[in-house]
Amino acid sequence: MSKIVGSILFVFLLGFLVFFTWSLNQGPKQVIEQVFDVTILDSVSMEEAAGPP
């Protein structure tokens, strides 16, 4: 039983390590956009996209 728990824990820790090292190469903004399939817009870019009033 403890071998199964150890194996599962090892897989989770290895997955976390891979995700962590991958996210270091990306910025936190890109990680959130790719993991949750969303687009994050900065308030500055939204003002530029709107143009002058």
N, C-alpha and C positions, 0 to 999 in steps of 0.2 A: 504493500500500500504506500509506503513512504517513497518507493522508487517512482511510482506514478505521480505523486505530488511533486517530487523533485524534478521529474521530466517536464511536467506542465509548467512549473515555476521557471525552469530553464528556458523553455520556449517563449514564455511571456517576457522574460528579461532580455532575451536575444532580440525579440521583436521590438521592444522598447529601445534597445541600443541602436538598432538599425534605423528606426524612426527618428531618434534623437540626432544621429550623425547626418541623416538626410536633411533634417530641418536646419542643421547648422549651415549647410550650403545654401539654403533658401533663406529668405527673410521671414519673419513671423507672419507678415501680411500674405505672402505667397503660399505659406503652409496652410493658413486658414482658408484661402481661396481654393486651393487644390483639394484639401481634405473634405470640405463641406460643399464644394461646387457652388461657390458664391462669388460675387464681384464686390470688392470693397472700393468705394469712391472716397477720395479725400475731399474735405470741404472746399479746399482751394481749387481743385480741379473741377468741382461742380460749379463754382462761381465763374471759372473761365469758360466752361461749356455753355453757361447761360448767356454769356456775352454782356455787353453794357446794358444798363437798364433804359 
